[in-house]
Amino acid sequence: MNGAFEWAASIGAVIAASMIAFDLGRRATAWGFVLFCVVSALWIYIGLTEDALPLAAMNGVLLLINAWGVWQYWFHPKNRS
């Protein structure tokens, strides 16, 4: 593992974590969760194609957690204006 997908997923994860950690507002945080979902899906693909099942399984769980974050920040009724 050291190809373009791995680099894109790694850089995407750093950007997503930064978007959430810097607390730049609800919109930036929501987009950070969306980016985390994309990155998790990419890591799942990488894990399955590289026979790294623990990596794929971990990111399957992280995808669900981050999808919950997207729901909380964009779609949950309490946050609708």
C-alpha positions in Angstrom: 0.0 0.0 0.0 1.5 3.3 -1.1 -0.4 4.4 -4.1 -2.4 7.4 -5.1 -5.6 6.2 -3.4 -3.8 5.7 -0.1 -2.3 9.2 -0.3 -5.7 10.8 -1.2 -7.4 9.0 1.7 -4.7 10.0 4.1 -4.7 13.6 3.1 -8.5 13.7 3.0 -8.6 12.3 6.6 -6.2 15.0 7.8 -8.3 17.7 6.1 -11.6 16.3 7.5 -10.2 16.1 11.0 -8.9 19.7 10.7 -12.3 20.9 9.5 -14.0 19.4 12.6 -11.3 20.2 15.1 -10.9 23.9 14.1 -14.6 24.4 14.8 -15.2 26.8 11.9 -18.9 26.6 12.3 -21.7 24.1 11.6 -21.3 24.1 7.9 -17.6 23.4 7.9 -18.1 20.7 10.5 -20.9 19.1 8.4 -18.6 19.1 5.3 -15.8 17.6 7.5 -18.1 14.7 8.2 -19.0 14.3 4.6 -15.3 14.2 3.7 -14.7 11.6 6.4 -17.5 9.5 4.8 -15.8 9.7 1.4 -12.4 8.9 3.0 -13.8 5.9 4.9 -15.4 4.6 1.7 -12.1 4.9 0.0 -10.3 3.1 2.8 -12.8 0.3 2.6 -12.1 -0.1 -1.1 -8.4 0.0 -0.4 -8.7 -2.6 2.4 -10.8 -4.9 0.3 -8.5 -4.7 -2.8 -5.3 -5.0 -0.7 -6.6 -7.9 1.4 -6.4 -5.7 4.5 -9.7 -6.8 6.0 -9.1 -5.1 9.5 -8.6 -1.8 7.7 -11.8 -2.3 5.7 -13.8 -3.4 8.8 -12.6 -0.4 10.9 -13.5 2.0 8.2 -16.9 0.4 7.8 -17.6 1.3 11.4 -16.1 4.8 11.0 -18.3 5.3 7.9 -21.4 4.6 10.0 -20.2 6.9 12.8 -19.4 9.7 10.3 -22.7 9.2 8.5 -24.4 9.8 11.9 -22.4 13.0 12.1 -23.7 14.1 8.7 -27.3 13.3 9.9 -26.7 15.3 13.1 -25.3 18.3 11.4 -27.5 18.5 8.3 -30.6 16.5 8.6 -31.7 16.1 12.2 -35.0 17.9 12.8 -33.7 19.8 15.8 -31.2 21.6 13.5 -33.6 22.7 10.9 -34.4 26.4 10.8 
